[in-house]
């Protein structure tokens, strides 16, 4: 599923994507994680087999 504007602008949003954009940019600049792969919590799923 791909939402217009990403998850922020998806179904049942409480704020428009244009209004949320500034807050999202501010939050993103404060974060030390800049990508999904830089999240250290991924390590605990290393041995999970997703193949069927």
SEFIZA-3560 file (N, C-alpha, C; in Angstrom, 3 decimals):
REM SEFIZA-3560
<numar><xx>0.845</xx><yy>-1.176</yy><zz>0.000</zz><atom>N</atom></numar>
<numar><xx>0.000</xx><yy>0.000</yy><zz>0.000</zz><atom>CA</atom></numar>
<numar><xx>0.884</xx><yy>1.231</yy><zz>0.000</zz><atom>C</atom></numar>
<numar><xx>0.589</xx><yy>2.120</yy><zz>-0.883</zz><atom>N</atom></numar>
<numar><xx>1.348</xx><yy>3.367</yy><zz>-0.944</zz><atom>CA</atom></numar>
<numar><xx>0.375</xx><yy>4.529</yy><zz>-0.818</zz><atom>C</atom></numar>
<numar><xx>0.583</xx><yy>5.327</yy><zz>0.185</zz><atom>N</atom></numar>
<numar><xx>-0.295</xx><yy>6.464</yy><zz>0.422</zz><atom>CA</atom></numar>
<numar><xx>0.258</xx><yy>7.718</yy><zz>-0.259</zz><atom>C</atom></numar>
<numar><xx>-0.619</xx><yy>8.534</yy><zz>-0.802</zz><atom>N</atom></numar>
<numar><xx>-0.187</xx><yy>9.804</yy><zz>-1.370</zz><atom>CA</atom></numar>
<numar><xx>0.456</xx><yy>10.634</yy><zz>-0.261</zz><atom>C</atom></numar>
<numar><xx>1.658</xx><yy>11.095</yy><zz>-0.474</zz><atom>N</atom></numar>
<numar><xx>2.367</xx><yy>11.835</yy><zz>0.551</zz><atom>CA</atom></numar>
<numar><xx>3.034</xx><yy>10.937</yy><zz>1.569</zz><atom>C</atom></numar>
<numar><xx>3.052</xx><yy>9.625</yy><zz>1.343</zz><atom>N</atom></numar>
<numar><xx>3.640</xx><yy>8.692</yy><zz>2.307</zz><atom>CA</atom></numar>
<numar><xx>2.686</xx><yy>8.440</yy><zz>3.458</zz><atom>C</atom></numar>
<numar><xx>3.184</xx><yy>7.813</yy><zz>4.504</zz><atom>N</atom></numar>
<numar><xx>2.331</xx><yy>7.457</yy><zz>5.648</zz><atom>CA</atom></numar>
<numar><xx>1.721</xx><yy>8.687</yy><zz>6.311</zz><atom>C</atom></numar>
<numar><xx>2.416</xx><yy>9.798</yy><zz>6.268</zz><atom>N</atom></numar>
<numar><xx>1.914</xx><yy>11.019</yy><zz>6.901</zz><atom>CA</atom></numar>
<numar><xx>0.616</xx><yy>11.477</yy><zz>6.236</zz><atom>C</atom></numar>
<numar><xx>0.527</xx><yy>11.355</yy><zz>4.922</zz><atom>N</atom></numar>
<numar><xx>-0.652</xx><yy>11.814</yy><zz>4.200</zz><atom>CA</atom></numar>
<numar><xx>-1.614</xx><yy>10.696</yy><zz>3.835</zz><atom>C</atom></numar>
<numar><xx>-1.542</xx><yy>9.583</yy><zz>4.506</zz><atom>N</atom></numar>
<numar><xx>-2.366</xx><yy>8.424</yy><zz>4.169</zz><atom>CA</atom></numar>
<numar><xx>-3.796</xx><yy>8.529</yy><zz>4.658</zz><atom>C</atom></numar>
<numar><xx>-4.540</xx><yy>7.429</yy><zz>4.547</zz><atom>N</atom></numar>
<numar><xx>-5.950</xx><yy>7.410</yy><zz>4.950</zz><atom>CA</atom></numar>
<numar><xx>-6.139</xx><yy>7.767</yy><zz>6.430</zz><atom>C</atom></numar>
<numar><xx>-7.246</xx><yy>8.395</yy><zz>6.720</zz><atom>N</atom></numar>
<numar><xx>-7.638</xx><yy>8.760</yy><zz>8.092</zz><atom>CA</atom></numar>
<numar><xx>-6.637</xx><yy>9.683</yy><zz>8.770</zz><atom>C</atom></numar>
<numar><xx>-6.025</xx><yy>10.570</yy><zz>7.999</zz><atom>N</atom></numar>
<numar><xx>-5.072</xx><yy>11.506</yy><zz>8.588</zz><atom>CA</atom></numar>
<numar><xx>-5.807</xx><yy>12.572</yy><zz>9.380</zz><atom>C</atom></numar>
<numar><xx>-5.133</xx><yy>13.075</yy><zz>10.375</zz><atom>N</atom></numar>
<numar><xx>-5.709</xx><yy>14.127</yy><zz>11.210</zz><atom>CA</atom></numar>
<numar><xx>-5.217</xx><yy>15.505</yy><zz>10.769</zz><atom>C</atom></numar>
<numar><xx>-4.212</xx><yy>15.522</yy><zz>9.896</zz><atom>N</atom></numar>
<numar><xx>-3.627</xx><yy>16.767</yy><zz>9.433</zz><atom>CA</atom></numar>
<numar><xx>-3.217</xx><yy>16.583</yy><zz>7.970</zz><atom>C</atom></numar>
<numar><xx>-3.339</xx><yy>17.642</yy><zz>7.189</zz><atom>N</atom></numar>
<numar><xx>-2.978</xx><yy>17.522</yy><zz>5.773</zz><atom>CA</atom></numar>
<numar><xx>-1.469</xx><yy>17.364</yy><zz>5.629</zz><atom>C</atom></numar>
<numar><xx>-1.041</xx><yy>16.783</yy><zz>4.518</zz><atom>N</atom></numar>
<numar><xx>0.392</xx><yy>16.556</yy><zz>4.314</zz><atom>CA</atom></numar>
<numar><xx>1.143</xx><yy>17.877</yy><zz>4.218</zz><atom>C</atom></numar>
<numar><xx>0.515</xx><yy>18.909</yy><zz>3.718</zz><atom>N</atom></numar>
<numar><xx>1.181</xx><yy>20.220</yy><zz>3.628</zz><atom>CA</atom></numar>
<numar><xx>1.416</xx><yy>20.811</yy><zz>5.018</zz><atom>C</atom></numar>
<numar><xx>0.476</xx><yy>20.645</yy><zz>5.919</zz><atom>N</atom></numar>
<numar><xx>0.641</xx><yy>21.153</yy><zz>7.281</zz><atom>CA</atom></numar>
<numar><xx>1.650</xx><yy>20.316</yy><zz>8.061</zz><atom>C</atom></numar>
<numar><xx>1.675</xx><yy>19.015</yy><zz>7.813</zz><atom>N</atom></numar>
<numar><xx>2.564</xx><yy>18.117</yy><zz>8.540</zz><atom>CA</atom></numar>
<numar><xx>4.001</xx><yy>18.207</yy><zz>8.041</zz><atom>C</atom></numar>
<numar><xx>4.208</xx><yy>18.695</yy><zz>6.841</zz><atom>N</atom></numar>
<numar><xx>5.538</xx><yy>18.710</yy><zz>6.212</zz><atom>CA</atom></numar>
<numar><xx>6.591</xx><yy>19.398</yy><zz>7.085</zz><atom>C</atom></numar>
<numar><xx>6.290</xx><yy>20.567</yy><zz>7.594</zz><atom>N</atom></numar>
<numar><xx>7.242</xx><yy>21.305</yy><zz>8.430</zz><atom>CA</atom></numar>
<numar><xx>7.619</xx><yy>20.540</yy><zz>9.685</zz><atom>C</atom></numar>
<numar><xx>6.634</xx><yy>19.953</yy><zz>10.336</zz><atom>N</atom></numar>
<numar><xx>6.887</xx><yy>19.180</yy><zz>11.548</zz><atom>CA</atom></numar>
<numar><xx>7.718</xx><yy>17.940</yy><zz>11.240</zz><atom>C</atom></numar>
<numar><xx>7.444</xx><yy>17.305</yy><zz>10.117</zz><atom>N</atom></numar>
<numar><xx>8.187</xx><yy>16.110</yy><zz>9.720</zz><atom>CA</atom></numar>
<numar><xx>9.650</xx><yy>16.447</yy><zz>9.418</zz><atom>C</atom></numar>
<numar><xx>9.880</xx><yy>17.555</yy><zz>8.739</zz><atom>N</atom></numar>
<numar><xx>11.250</xx><yy>17.985</yy><zz>8.427</zz><atom>CA</atom></numar>
<numar><xx>12.009</xx><yy>18.292</yy><zz>9.718</zz><atom>C</atom></numar>
<numar><xx>11.366</xx><yy>18.973</yy><zz>10.644</zz><atom>N</atom></numar>
<numar><xx>11.999</xx><yy>19.298</yy><zz>11.931</zz><atom>CA</atom></numar>
<numar><xx>12.357</xx><yy>18.019</yy><zz>12.693</zz><atom>C</atom></numar>
<numar><xx>11.433</xx><yy>17.078</yy><zz>12.768</zz><atom>N</atom></numar>
<numar><xx>11.665</xx><yy>15.809</yy><zz>13.456</zz><atom>CA</atom></numar>
<numar><xx>12.802</xx><yy>15.037</yy><zz>12.792</zz><atom>C</atom></numar>
<numar><xx>12.793</xx><yy>15.029</yy><zz>11.469</zz><atom>N</atom></numar>
<numar><xx>13.815</xx><yy>14.302</yy><zz>10.718</zz><atom>CA</atom></numar>
<numar><xx>15.209</xx><yy>14.871</yy><zz>10.948</zz><atom>C</atom></numar>
<numar><xx>15.325</xx><yy>16.183</yy><zz>11.059</zz><atom>N</atom></numar>
<numar><xx>16.632</xx><yy>16.814</yy><zz>11.305</zz><atom>CA</atom></numar>
<numar><xx>17.151</xx><yy>16.499</yy><zz>12.704</zz><atom>C</atom></numar>
<numar><xx>16.251</xx><yy>16.283</yy><zz>13.667</zz><atom>N</atom></numar>
<numar><xx>16.652</xx><yy>15.974</yy><zz>15.042</zz><atom>CA</atom></numar>
<numar><xx>17.064</xx><yy>14.516</yy><zz>15.206</zz><atom>C</atom></numar>
<numar><xx>16.630</xx><yy>13.662</yy><zz>14.292</zz><atom>N</atom></numar>
<numar><xx>16.908</xx><yy>12.237</yy><zz>14.400</zz><atom>CA</atom></numar>
<numar><xx>18.334</xx><yy>11.909</yy><zz>13.990</zz><atom>C</atom></numar>
<numar><xx>18.971</xx><yy>11.012</yy><zz>14.734</zz><atom>N</atom></numar>
<numar><xx>20.314</xx><yy>10.576</yy><zz>14.338</zz><atom>CA</atom></numar>
<numar><xx>20.245</xx><yy>9.392</yy><zz>13.379</zz><atom>C</atom></numar>
<numar><xx>19.071</xx><yy>8.806</yy><zz>13.189</zz><atom>N</atom></numar>
<numar><xx>18.864</xx><yy>7.716</yy><zz>12.232</zz><atom>CA</atom></numar>
<numar><xx>18.328</xx><yy>8.325</yy><zz>10.944</zz><atom>C</atom></numar>
<numar><xx>19.062</xx><yy>8.175</yy><zz>9.868</zz><atom>N</atom></numar>
<numar><xx>18.648</xx><yy>8.788</yy><zz>8.606</zz><atom>CA</atom></numar>
<numar><xx>18.101</xx><yy>7.782</yy><zz>7.602</zz><atom>C</atom></numar>
<numar><xx>18.137</xx><yy>6.486</yy><zz>7.941</zz><atom>N</atom></numar>
<numar><xx>17.551</xx><yy>5.481</yy><zz>7.052</zz><atom>CA</atom></numar>
<numar><xx>17.041</xx><yy>4.317</yy><zz>7.887</zz><atom>C</atom></numar>
<numar><xx>16.202</xx><yy>3.520</yy><zz>7.284</zz><atom>N</atom></numar>
<numar><xx>15.648</xx><yy>2.346</yy><zz>7.960</zz><atom>CA</atom></numar>
<numar><xx>16.767</xx><yy>1.396</yy><zz>8.373</zz><atom>C</atom></numar>
<numar><xx>17.752</xx><yy>1.241</yy><zz>7.513</zz><atom>N</atom></numar>
<numar><xx>18.827</xx><yy>0.284</yy><zz>7.772</zz><atom>CA</atom></numar>
<numar><xx>19.773</xx><yy>0.721</yy><zz>8.886</zz><atom>C</atom></numar>
<numar><xx>19.714</xx><yy>1.980</yy><zz>9.313</zz><atom>N</atom></numar>
<numar><xx>20.583</xx><yy>2.430</yy><zz>10.404</zz><atom>CA</atom></numar>
<numar><xx>19.965</xx><yy>2.173</yy><zz>11.782</zz><atom>C</atom></numar>
<numar><xx>18.814</xx><yy>1.524</yy><zz>11.825</zz><atom>N</atom></numar>
<numar><xx>18.150</xx><yy>1.222</yy><zz>13.085</zz><atom>CA</atom></numar>
<numar><xx>18.756</xx><yy>-0.043</yy><zz>13.694</zz><atom>C</atom></numar>
<numar><xx>19.357</xx><yy>0.094</yy><zz>14.871</zz><atom>N</atom></numar>
<numar><xx>20.018</xx><yy>-1.050</yy><zz>15.511</zz><atom>CA</atom></numar>
<numar><xx>19.045</xx><yy>-2.137</yy><zz>15.963</zz><atom>C</atom></numar>
<numar><xx>17.762</xx><yy>-1.849</yy><zz>16.027</zz><atom>N</atom></numar>
<numar><xx>16.776</xx><yy>-2.863</yy><zz>16.415</zz><atom>CA</atom></numar>
<numar><xx>16.601</xx><yy>-3.929</yy><zz>15.339</zz><atom>C</atom></numar>
<numar><xx>17.074</xx><yy>-3.670</yy><zz>14.139</zz><atom>N</atom></numar>
<numar><xx>17.003</xx><yy>-4.667</yy><zz>13.071</zz><atom>CA</atom></numar>
<numar><xx>17.821</xx><yy>-5.911</yy><zz>13.403</zz><atom>C</atom></numar>
<numar><xx>18.843</xx><yy>-5.748</yy><zz>14.204</zz><atom>N</atom></numar>
<numar><xx>19.748</xx><yy>-6.856</yy><zz>14.535</zz><atom>CA</atom></numar>
<numar><xx>18.996</xx><yy>-8.037</yy><zz>15.159</zz><atom>C</atom></numar>
<numar><xx>17.986</xx><yy>-7.772</yy><zz>15.971</zz><atom>N</atom></numar>
<numar><xx>17.287</xx><yy>-8.875</yy><zz>16.626</zz><atom>CA</atom></numar>
<numar><xx>16.445</xx><yy>-9.695</yy><zz>15.642</zz><atom>C</atom></numar>
<numar><xx>16.257</xx><yy>-9.199</yy><zz>14.414</zz><atom>N</atom></numar>
<numar><xx>15.496</xx><yy>-9.931</yy><zz>13.397</zz><atom>CA</atom></numar>
<numar><xx>16.399</xx><yy>-10.580</yy><zz>12.349</zz><atom>C</atom></numar>
<numar><xx>17.712</xx><yy>-10.540</yy><zz>12.553</zz><atom>N</atom></numar>
<numar><xx>18.657</xx><yy>-11.044</yy><zz>11.572</zz><atom>CA</atom></numar>
<numar><xx>18.381</xx><yy>-12.517</yy><zz>11.207</zz><atom>C</atom></numar>
<numar><xx>18.028</xx><yy>-13.347</yy><zz>12.166</zz><atom>N</atom></numar>
<numar><xx>17.832</xx><yy>-14.774</yy><zz>11.917</zz><atom>CA</atom></numar>
<numar><xx>16.399</xx><yy>-15.152</yy><zz>11.535</zz><atom>C</atom></numar>
<numar><xx>15.532</xx><yy>-14.195</yy><zz>11.372</zz><atom>N</atom></numar>
<numar><xx>14.144</xx><yy>-14.478</yy><zz>10.989</zz><atom>CA</atom></numar>
<numar><xx>14.109</xx><yy>-14.847</yy><zz>9.508</zz><atom>C</atom></numar>
<numar><xx>13.518</xx><yy>-15.988</yy><zz>9.216</zz><atom>N</atom></numar>
<numar><xx>13.423</xx><yy>-16.468</yy><zz>7.838</zz><atom>CA</atom></numar>
<numar><xx>12.070</xx><yy>-16.028</yy><zz>7.258</zz><atom>C</atom></numar>
<numar><xx>12.087</xx><yy>-15.179</yy><zz>6.253</zz><atom>N</atom></numar>
<numar><xx>10.857</xx><yy>-14.666</yy><zz>5.663</zz><atom>CA</atom></numar>
<numar><xx>10.433</xx><yy>-15.455</yy><zz>4.425</zz><atom>C</atom></numar>
<numar><xx>11.196</xx><yy>-16.459</yy><zz>4.058</zz><atom>N</atom></numar>
<numar><xx>10.842</xx><yy>-17.289</yy><zz>2.905</zz><atom>CA</atom></numar>
<numar><xx>9.766</xx><yy>-18.289</yy><zz>3.280</zz><atom>C</atom></numar>
<numar><xx>8.891</xx><yy>-18.570</yy><zz>2.349</zz><atom>N</atom></numar>
<numar><xx>7.827</xx><yy>-19.550</yy><zz>2.592</zz><atom>CA</atom></numar>
<numar><xx>8.171</xx><yy>-20.853</yy><zz>1.963</zz><atom>C</atom></numar>
//
